[in-house]
Amino acid sequence: MKTKHRYFWANIKLVCTIVPIVLVMIIIYFILVRREILSLSKEKLILESNYYVEEISAWAESVLNEATIYKEMIERLGLENEDTYELMYTSVDSHEAYPFGLYMGDDQGNYFDASGWEPGEDFVVTERDWYKEGLQHDRFAFGEPYVDAMTGSTCVSISSRLKTGPAVTVLSADVYLDYASQLAKEITSGQVEHAFFVTNGSRLILADSDASMIGMTLSAESESMLYQNVSRLFDEEKTGQHDIIGDESVYFVNINAIPDTDWYFVTCLNRNEVLKDLWGIEFPMLLIAVIASVLLFILTSLFSKEMSSIRTKARMDPLTKLLNREGFEELVRMALTERPGQGLLMIMDMDNFKLINDQLGHPVGDQVLRKFSSVLENYFNRNKDIVGRLGGDEFAVFVGRDISTKETEGMLKKFLSIVHQNFDSEYPDQKLSASIGVGLAANNDTYELLYQNADKALYDAKWNGKDRFQIK
């Protein structure tokens, strides 16, 4: 009874020792988890932002490319050709970004609009911003965005000077930025709280996940503290990721330039939003940790066999289920201790295996390694045979019985033949084979010497042309 009592109090003391340590570790763990969650969230914000930058860049490129096709065809036909104007009519609704199609004007006051719109008498082509912009470009480029008075949407003119004459003619189209608004809303469907496109020069907000902000100017006088501080980042010409104070908490802000434009994509992630789910589970997790620490002590005492099983798994190669290097070496050392000077060690490489990975991919390479492992296990399957994978395409076999040199040679010749039978028809272009180095236990006192001799023999086999064995 006294023994049981002492054992009970010993367990109580052990638990009382473990629990405070575990609690401290859990608190440290939560701190580290918070840091990791914040770090991962920042990385995710960068990845998502880059993805949408690529999306808007691809969209902008498609707009410019299609308009360029029209430009080249118009230059080829010439402005005196009626087909040119028929061609321009087809630009209406040809791309969702510029539904009203193309228009052009020259320094002689001539103007043509594919949508059928006719300007008033006070309309002067050469005074229009799109015309002035186009004079500077021989290829289509985006101009300064503005808010369309009729639709309330933000749009931007793309324009280019035509290589026609004698008048100086500019071809243009009004591009609406609805797609940018769609992307800004799409990215905020997750954790990202705010997203918007803004110009660097005028600071005009082209598109925003908050529709009420479209067409507004980003400035330090904005009502939102978040937008004020983003504006200050622009004033300081800072891009990339930054932590700033917003209306509710700290925000992680990512600023990305859109290639070939004066636009930037801004995404804002609320720090509190990232951590809100974590805060709700910290206390229950601490309580669970205390209970778990007690159960851990009990289970560790009751299931020592499971711990042994875990140790066994640690000695196994996860891909092939053979012994890994450490497990193989341990068993071979034990065999050499039990039967000194008896047996032989083979180290083998798969010849040309790199071609499998390079030409067919790593998944196929893994299949080949598993198949080769199966061939090894099936062939070297006697009681005292030990088979392992040392790493990559390098394998090892220890035959723990007395075996003559002649028998060894016959065994290895047959094995090399089996390798060809299993791989030649399936991978004819890679010419898979095996090179084998053999060290005899009778000539080596220790595992290290046995391994060195087998490794040297493998090197000789490789040097002499592969697909062969060498015995030392």
Secondary structure, 3 states (H helix, E strand, C coil): CHHHHHHHHHHHHHHHHHHHHHHHHHHHHHHHHHHHHHHHHHHHHHHHHHHHHHHHHHHHHHHHHHHHHHHHHHHHHCCCCHHHHHHHHCCCCCCCCCCCCEEEEECCCCEEECCCCCCCCCCCHHHCHHHHHHCCCCCCEECCCEECCCCCCEEEEEEEECCCCCCCEEEEEEEECHHHHHHHHHHCCCCEEEEEEEECCCCEEEEECCHHHCCCECCCCCCCHHHHHHHHHHHCCCCEEEEEECCCCEEEEEEEECCCCCEEEEEEEEHHHHHHHHHHHHHHHHHHHHHHHHHHHHHHHHCHHHHHHHHHHHCECCCCCCECHHHHHHHHHHHHHHCCCCCEEEEEEEECHHHHHHHHCHHHHHHHHHHHHHHHHHHCCCCCEEEEEEECCEEEEEECCCCCHHHHHHHHHHHHHHHHHHHCCCCCCCCCEEEEEEEEHHHCCCHHHHHHHHHHHHHHHHHCCCCCEEEC
